[in-house]
Structures are given as C-alpha cells and as structure tokens.
Amino acid sequence: MKQLYVFYVLLISLCLTGCVNLQQEQTLKDVKAQLSELEKRQTKTTASLEELNNKFLLLHEQVAINKKGVEEVKAMAVPVAPPEELKVIKLETEKTKGVAKKEPLKKAEAEKRPSVKKTENAPSPEARYNEAQNLFMAGKLSESAEQFNNFIRHFPKHSLADNAQYWIGEVYYSQKDYQKAAVEFQKVVDNYPNENKAPDALLKAAFSNIELNSKERALEALKLVVERYPSSEAAARAKVKLQELQK
C-alpha cells in the first residue's frame, strides 16, 4: 500500500512537472513571437523614418536651389544705364548712317533669333536636377537614378553633381541593394571629397556595409566620418553608431 502511495505521488509530480514545462515552452514561444513582431515594427519604422528624412533633404535642396535661382534672376533684372558717351555716339551714328543701314541690322537680328530661342527652351541644370528629385519623391527610383546619372554625365563640374551621385546611392539603398549602394556612396567620397554630400555619403556607405554584415568595413567608414568631417551632423550620427557596434 505504501509503495502504491509513493507511485501515485511520483506520477502526480511528473504530471505537474510536465504541465510546468509545457507552460514555460508556451511562454517562450509567446515571447519569441512578440520579439519578432517588435523587430518587424522597428524595421518598418526605420524604413519610414529613412524615407521621410530623404524627402525632407530633397525638399530642403529644392528650396535652396529655387532661392539661388530667384537671386540670380533679380541680379539679371537690375537695369544698367549706359554711359553718357555711348548715348551720344549712338544718336550721332543713327543720324549719319540713315535709314538705309537699318535693313542689314534687322536681317542679322532675325538670323540670331532661332539660336537664342533654342537656348531658352533647353532646361537648365537645376531644372534637370529637380526633375530627378521629383521622380525620387514619387517613388520612381529607377527613373530617378537614370536622371541623376544623366545630370552627372552632362554637368560633371556642377555644384550639384555630388548631390546627384549621393541620391543614386540612396536609390539603391531604398531598393535594399546594399552592395550597389555602398559602391555609389563611395563614389561621392572619392570624386567629391570636399563637397557638402561627402560626409553623408561616407556615413551611408557604412550603413550599407552594416546591412551586408561587413562590420569591419562599417567601423572603418564610421571612424573616417568622425576623423574627416568632425563638425558635421554625419559625424554625430557616426559616433552613436560606433558605440552601438562596439558594445
């Protein structure tokens, strides 16, 4: 009888232990599921923030470009009065040469008009750049990259050439093609090391390498951001990321 009692106690204990284990396993599964969901949400949030940041940067660039354009137009619109000597010479010339001389001038002006009109109709570099920006913001990434490439090809020495190269990198980064993104961002650093987009490009090259699990390359790029561009906003972000990776 005593042995039977002990058997029942052991059986109950085993059952209870089994129930506890099952509960623990279920709890672990629930926690894993919650963590997975949080990671997905974090990834989506990061992507959304990245997209919003890109749109903000593009709009900021457009405002700067438009402001520069307005200032240039204002400067061109200021009338400049000719010197008095030129006025006198012009009047005397018209009186002495007579009406017969006016026809060749009209003919010469007529010949010049088509070329002037052609120049006026050609889009400015800024207009082409804005077109590429608008395509990026509309989500037409491949078309945007093509337009930015065309811009660099036609205007390699323009002050916006480094910006165009940077956004080509952002196109591939947005498409999660981190290998190409790293290459395109590096081109900014190599070809335009002293321009305004170089710090951001080096930072995004580091981020691209993080996504590629190339930790050593990422660390090297982050350290370079801090060393070369210590006063930039990119350097501040690089320091934060360095602390995360070196924990």
VEXDREN-2710 file (C-alpha; in Angstrom, 1 decimal):
% VEXDREN-2710
k/r/px/py/pz
1/MET/0.0/0.0/0.0
2/LYS/2.8/2.4/0.9
3/GLN/4.6/1.6/-2.4
4/LEU/1.4/2.3/-4.3
5/TYR/1.1/5.7/-2.5
6/VAL/4.6/6.6/-3.4
7/PHE/3.9/5.7/-7.0
8/TYR/0.9/8.0/-7.2
9/VAL/2.9/10.8/-5.7
10/LEU/5.6/10.4/-8.2
11/LEU/3.1/10.2/-11.0
12/ILE/1.4/13.4/-9.9
13/SER/4.8/15.2/-9.6
14/LEU/5.7/14.1/-13.1
15/CYS/2.4/15.4/-14.4
16/LEU/2.8/18.7/-12.7
17/THR/6.4/19.0/-13.9
18/GLY/5.2/18.3/-17.4
19/CYS/2.5/20.9/-17.2
20/VAL/5.0/23.5/-15.9
21/ASN/7.4/22.6/-18.8
22/LEU/4.6/23.0/-21.3
23/GLN/3.6/26.4/-19.8
24/GLN/7.2/27.5/-20.0
25/GLU/7.6/26.4/-23.6
26/GLN/4.4/28.2/-24.5
27/THR/5.6/31.3/-22.7
28/LEU/8.9/31.2/-24.6
29/LYS/7.1/30.8/-27.9
30/ASP/4.9/33.8/-27.0
31/VAL/7.9/35.9/-26.1
32/LYS/9.7/35.0/-29.3
33/ALA/6.6/35.9/-31.3
34/GLN/6.4/39.3/-29.6
35/LEU/10.1/39.9/-30.2
36/SER/9.7/39.0/-33.8
37/GLU/6.8/41.4/-34.2
38/LEU/8.7/44.2/-32.5
39/GLU/11.6/43.6/-34.8
40/LYS/9.3/43.8/-37.8
41/ARG/7.8/47.0/-36.5
42/GLN/11.2/48.5/-35.8
43/THR/12.3/47.7/-39.3
44/LYS/9.2/49.3/-40.8
45/THR/9.7/52.3/-38.5
46/THR/13.3/52.7/-39.5
47/ALA/12.4/52.5/-43.2
48/SER/9.7/55.0/-42.8
49/LEU/12.0/57.4/-40.9
50/GLU/14.6/57.0/-43.7
51/GLU/12.0/57.7/-46.3
52/LEU/10.8/60.8/-44.5
53/ASN/14.4/62.0/-43.9
54/ASN/15.1/61.6/-47.7
55/LYS/12.1/63.6/-48.6
56/PHE/13.0/66.3/-46.2
57/LEU/16.5/66.6/-47.6
58/LEU/15.3/66.7/-51.1
59/LEU/12.8/69.5/-50.3
60/HIS/15.5/71.4/-48.5
61/GLU/17.7/71.1/-51.6
62/GLN/14.9/72.3/-53.8
63/VAL/14.3/75.4/-51.6
64/ALA/18.0/76.2/-51.7
65/ILE/18.1/75.8/-55.5
66/ASN/15.0/77.9/-56.0
67/LYS/16.3/80.6/-53.7
68/LYS/19.6/80.8/-55.6
69/GLY/17.6/81.0/-58.9
70/VAL/15.5/83.8/-57.7
71/GLU/18.6/85.8/-56.5
72/GLU/20.2/85.3/-59.9
73/VAL/17.1/86.4/-61.8
74/LYS/16.9/89.5/-59.6
75/ALA/20.5/90.3/-60.3
76/MET/19.9/90.0/-64.1
77/ALA/16.8/92.1/-63.9
78/VAL/18.6/95.2/-62.5
79/PRO/18.7/97.7/-65.3
80/VAL/22.2/99.1/-66.0
81/ALA/22.2/102.6/-67.6
82/PRO/24.8/103.0/-70.4
83/PRO/27.4/105.7/-70.0
84/GLU/26.5/109.2/-71.5
85/GLU/29.3/108.9/-74.0
86/LEU/27.7/105.8/-75.6
87/LYS/24.3/107.5/-75.8
88/VAL/25.8/110.4/-77.7
89/ILE/27.7/108.1/-80.1
90/LYS/24.6/106.1/-80.7
91/LEU/22.5/109.1/-81.7
92/GLU/25.2/110.5/-84.0
93/THR/25.6/107.2/-85.7
94/GLU/21.9/106.8/-86.4
95/LYS/21.8/110.4/-87.9
96/THR/24.8/109.9/-90.1
97/LYS/24.1/106.4/-91.4
98/GLY/20.5/107.0/-92.3
99/VAL/17.6/104.6/-92.7
100/ALA/19.2/102.5/-95.5
101/LYS/21.6/100.9/-93.0
102/LYS/18.7/99.5/-90.8
103/GLU/17.8/96.6/-93.0
104/PRO/21.1/94.6/-92.6
105/LEU/20.7/95.0/-88.8
106/LYS/17.2/93.6/-88.9
107/LYS/18.4/90.7/-91.0
108/ALA/21.3/89.9/-88.6
109/GLU/18.9/90.0/-85.6
110/ALA/16.5/87.7/-87.4
111/GLU/19.3/85.2/-88.0
112/LYS/20.2/85.2/-84.4
113/ARG/16.7/84.6/-83.0
114/PRO/16.4/80.9/-83.6
115/SER/19.6/80.1/-81.7
116/VAL/18.5/82.3/-78.8
117/LYS/15.2/80.6/-78.7
118/LYS/16.8/77.2/-78.8
119/THR/19.0/78.1/-75.8
120/GLU/16.0/79.5/-73.8
121/ASN/14.0/76.3/-74.4
122/ALA/16.8/74.0/-73.2
123/PRO/16.2/73.0/-69.5
124/SER/18.7/74.4/-67.0
125/PRO/20.9/72.1/-65.0
126/GLU/18.8/72.9/-61.9
127/ALA/15.6/72.0/-63.8
128/ARG/17.1/68.6/-64.7
129/TYR/18.2/68.0/-61.2
130/ASN/14.7/69.0/-59.8
131/GLU/13.1/66.5/-62.3
132/ALA/15.3/63.7/-60.9
133/GLN/14.4/64.7/-57.3
134/ASN/10.7/64.7/-58.1
135/LEU/11.0/61.2/-59.6
136/PHE/12.7/60.0/-56.4
137/MET/10.0/61.5/-54.1
138/ALA/7.3/60.0/-56.3
139/GLY/8.8/56.5/-55.7
140/LYS/10.1/56.1/-59.3
141/LEU/13.5/55.1/-58.1
142/SER/15.0/53.6/-61.3
143/GLU/13.9/56.5/-63.4
144/SER/15.3/58.9/-60.8
145/ALA/18.7/57.1/-60.8
146/GLU/18.8/57.4/-64.6
147/GLN/18.1/61.1/-64.5
148/PHE/20.7/61.7/-61.8
149/ASN/23.2/59.8/-63.9
150/ASN/22.3/61.9/-66.9
151/PHE/22.9/65.0/-64.9
152/ILE/26.4/63.9/-63.8
153/ARG/27.2/63.0/-67.4
154/HIS/26.1/66.4/-68.8
155/PHE/27.2/68.6/-65.9
156/PRO/30.2/66.8/-64.1
157/LYS/31.6/70.0/-62.7
158/HIS/28.3/71.4/-61.5
159/SER/27.9/72.2/-57.8
160/LEU/25.0/69.7/-57.6
161/ALA/27.0/66.8/-59.1
162/ASP/27.9/65.4/-55.7
163/ASN/24.3/65.6/-54.6
164/ALA/23.2/63.7/-57.8
165/GLN/25.8/61.0/-57.1
166/TYR/24.6/60.8/-53.5
167/TRP/21.0/60.2/-54.5
168/ILE/22.0/57.5/-56.8
169/GLY/23.3/55.7/-53.8
170/GLU/20.0/56.4/-51.9
171/VAL/18.1/54.8/-54.8
172/TYR/19.9/51.5/-54.4
173/TYR/19.7/51.8/-50.6
174/SER/16.0/52.3/-50.7
175/GLN/15.8/49.2/-53.0
176/LYS/17.8/47.2/-50.4
177/ASP/20.6/46.7/-53.0
178/TYR/23.2/47.5/-50.4
179/GLN/26.1/46.2/-52.4
180/LYS/25.5/48.8/-55.2
181/ALA/24.5/51.4/-52.7
182/ALA/27.9/51.1/-51.0
183/VAL/29.7/51.5/-54.3
184/GLU/27.7/54.6/-55.3
185/PHE/28.1/56.3/-52.0
186/GLN/31.8/55.6/-52.1
187/LYS/31.9/57.4/-55.5
188/VAL/30.8/60.6/-53.7
189/VAL/33.7/60.3/-51.2
190/ASP/36.2/59.5/-54.0
191/ASN/35.1/62.1/-56.6
192/TYR/33.8/64.9/-54.4
193/PRO/35.7/64.6/-51.0
194/ASN/35.3/68.3/-50.2
195/GLU/31.7/68.8/-51.2
196/ASN/28.7/69.0/-48.9
197/LYS/27.4/65.5/-49.5
198/ALA/30.7/63.7/-48.8
199/PRO/30.1/63.2/-45.0
200/ASP/26.6/61.9/-45.5
201/ALA/27.7/59.6/-48.3
202/LEU/30.5/58.1/-46.2
203/LEU/28.0/57.5/-43.4
204/LYS/25.6/55.8/-45.7
205/ALA/28.4/53.7/-47.1
206/ALA/29.0/52.5/-43.5
207/PHE/25.2/51.8/-43.0
208/SER/25.2/49.8/-46.3
209/ASN/28.1/47.7/-45.0
210/ILE/26.3/47.1/-41.8
211/GLU/23.4/45.7/-43.8
212/LEU/25.9/43.5/-45.7
213/ASN/27.2/42.2/-42.3
214/SER/30.6/43.7/-43.2
215/LYS/31.2/45.0/-39.7
216/GLU/34.9/45.8/-40.2
217/ARG/34.3/47.9/-43.3
218/ALA/31.4/49.6/-41.5
219/LEU/33.6/50.5/-38.5
220/GLU/36.3/51.8/-40.7
221/ALA/33.9/54.1/-42.6
222/LEU/32.3/55.4/-39.4
223/LYS/35.7/56.3/-38.0
224/LEU/36.6/58.1/-41.2
225/VAL/33.4/60.2/-41.0
226/VAL/34.4/61.3/-37.5
227/GLU/38.1/62.0/-38.5
228/ARG/37.5/63.8/-41.8
229/TYR/34.3/65.6/-41.0
230/PRO/34.3/66.1/-37.2
231/SER/31.9/69.1/-37.2
232/SER/29.3/67.5/-39.5
233/GLU/25.9/66.1/-38.5
234/ALA/27.0/62.8/-40.1
235/ALA/29.9/62.6/-37.6
236/ALA/27.5/62.9/-34.7
237/ARG/25.4/60.0/-36.1
238/ALA/28.6/58.0/-36.8
239/LYS/29.7/58.3/-33.1
240/VAL/26.3/56.9/-32.0
241/LYS/26.5/54.0/-34.4
242/LEU/30.1/53.3/-33.4
243/GLN/29.1/53.0/-29.7
244/GLU/26.3/50.6/-30.7
245/LEU/28.7/48.4/-32.8
246/GLN/31.5/48.3/-30.2
247/LYS/29.4/47.2/-27.3
END
